[in-house]
Amino acid sequence: MDQQFEARDNKRPPLVRLSETGRLEAFSDGVFSVTITLLLYEVARPEYEPGHLLQKLLGQWSTYIAFLSSFLYVGVIWLNHRAVFARVRFSDLKLHWANLLLLLSSALIPFPTAILARALIEGNWFDARVAAALYALIGGAMCLSWLWLFHVLCIHPHLLERGVEPDFFGKERVRAVIGIALYGAAGVLGWALSPMLALVIFLLLPVFYGITSEGLTEGNLLRARLRKNARTP
């Protein structure tokens, strides 16, 4: 551990209890797995008369879109989480709390998903506007938790693996701010104009975070650098 601190400009952090990230990552993977499983239970099983099953299945199209959006988002969250902790060697109390807040906001996703899907199926546009605003609120809270996680890692560079630039996570905060802004815009558009506009943004955001899961500024270059440092005695 002392060698890790000496590698960072010979600066030692305050005396705190550090631990490996294995248990943190295993617990997080379990939460993500349960969250994805719960999404499936929110897909409605239609009640139908004989000969009308296809009509009922097609009639709840919004449920499938909401499920797909949230499933992909949880998957993208997991990819981003994996990419973050591939760059983290140690964890402390602040990082544990930041990670718990991220897991909390991620685990809430099935709730607004079910609400939005039900509102779109029933066709009451006031309820759909409320549901879109609720989804945007929870999505924004999730991005806010990412912002806090990135901030903790930015101000505690001694937690990072060798080869990771100390300001990497400072730059990553931009991604979280973009999510907060777009979820806010989705909530406003969904309420003022149409919930379908909000749904489009909800579907596009996972694409953005999937493409940038390795970071806005680094990707394969960082992985090559980490492998090179690992081979260096």
N, C-alpha and C positions, 0 to 999 in steps of 0.2 A: 504493500500500500504506500510506503514511503517513497518508493521509486516512482509511483504514479504521480505523486505530488511534486517531486523534484523535476519531472518532465514538463511541468507547467510553470516555467520561468522561476523555479525554486520558491514558489509561493505556496504556503500551507493554508488550508482553510481553517476556520475555527474548529476546536475540538468537538466533534460530533460523532455519533455512532453511525457508521456506514455499513451497508450490507450489500451482498450481491443481488442482482435483479431477478434471479430465477423464480423465487416464490411470487414476486409481484407479477411477473409475466404469466406464470401458470394460473394465478387467480384471475387475471384479466381475461385470459383465453376462455376460462370457464364462464365468466359473465357474458362474453360475446356469444358463446355457443348457446347459452340459455336464452339470450335475447332473440337470436335468429329462430330458435325453436318456437318461441312464443308468437312470433309473427305469423306462423302458419295457422295457429289456432284462431287468429283474427279473421281468416278468410271464411266468409259465411258459407254454410252448407244450405243450399236453397231448398225450400219446401215447394213441391210442384205436384201438379196433377199428371197422371199418365199421359205421355205424348207431348208434354210441355217442358221437358228437362232442358233441351237445347236453348229454348227461349229464356228460361230462368238463368241459365249459365251465362248467356250473352248479356243479359240485363244487369248483371253485377260486374261489368267490365271495370268499373272504377276500383273495385276491391283488388283486382289483379294488378292494376297499375300501382296502387298504394303499396301492396305487398312487395312488388318488384322494386319499387323505389326504396323502400326501407331495407329490404334484404340486401340490395346492392350497397346501400349506405353503411349498414353494419359491417358488411364485408370490406368496404373501403376504409372504415374506421379501424378495422383490425389490421389492414395493410399499413396504414399510417402509424398505428401503434407499434407494429413490428419494426418498421423503419426507424422510428424514434429510438426504441430501446436497443436496436442494433448499434446505436451510437452512444449508449449509456453503459457504463461499467459498474457504478455504485449507485445506491439509492439511500436517501435519508428521509427524515420524517416529513419534510415539506414536499418532497417528491411523491411520497406515499399518499399524502392528502390530495395533492394535485391529481394523481392518478385515480383516486377514489371519486373525486368530483367528476372526472371524465367518464368513469364507468357509470356513475349515477345518471348523468345526462344521456348517455347512450342507451341505458336500460329503459329509459322513459319512452323511447321511440315507438314501441308497439302501441302505446296508449293513443297518441294523436293520430297514428296511422289508422287505427280502427275507427276513431271518431270521424276522420275526414272521409274515409271510404263509405261509412254508413250515411253520412250527410249527402254525399254525391249520389248515392243510390236512391235515396228517398226524394231527391230533387227539390228540397227546400233550400233556396239560395241564401236565405238569411243564416240558416244553420250551417251551410257550407262555408259561408264567409267567416263565421265564428270558428269553425273547425280549421280553416286555412290559417287564421290568425294564431290559433293554439299551436298548430304544427310549426309555424314560423317562430313562435316564442320559444318552444323547446329546442328547435334547431339552432336558434341564436344562442341559447344557453349552452348548448353543446360546443359551439364554436368558441364561446367565452371560456369554457373549461380548457379547451385546447390552448387558448391564448395564455392562460395562467400556467399551464404545463410548460409551454415554450419559455415563458418568462422565468420560471424556476430554474430551468436548465440553462438559460442565458446567464443568470446571475450566480450560478454554481458550476462553473466550468470544470471544477475538480471531480465532478461526477461522470464526466465524459470519457469515452475511450480515447486512446492515443490516435492521433491523426485527424481528429475532428476539430475543426476550427472553433475557438471559443465563442465567436460571434455567429456561428451557424444558426443557432436557435433564436438569436435576436432577429435574424432575417426571416425566419420561419413565422414569426408573429404576424407578418403581412398576410399570410394565408388565412390565419384565423380572423383577422380584421375584415378581409374580403367576405368571408362567410357570414360574419355578423351583419355586415352592410347589406348583403344580398338577401339574407333571411328577413331583415327589417323591411327591405323593399318588397319582398314577396308578401309579407303580412299586410302592408299598406295597399298593394295592388289587388290582393285577394279580397280585401275588405271593401275598397272603394270601387273597383271595376268588376273583376270576375275571379272566382276561386280557381278557374282553369289556368289563369295566368300564373297564379301562385304555384299551381301544380307543375307547370312547365319548369319553373325555377327550382322546385324541389327535385325534379328529375335531372336537371343539368348540374346541380351542385355536386352530387356524387361523382359525375364524370370529371369535373375539374379536380376534385380531391384525389380521384384515382390516378389521373395523369401525373399529378404533382406529389404522389405519395412519398417519393424519395427526396422531396424538397424542391424549392423553387430554384436553387442555385447549384445543387450538386446531385449526382445520381451515380452512374457507372464510374465516374472519376473518383468519387469518394470511396466506393467499394474497392477499387483497385488500390487505392492508397492504404486502406485498412489492411488488405491482404499483404501488401508489401511490408508494412510495419510489423505485422504478425510474424513474418518470416525473419525479420531482423532481430538478432539476439540482443 
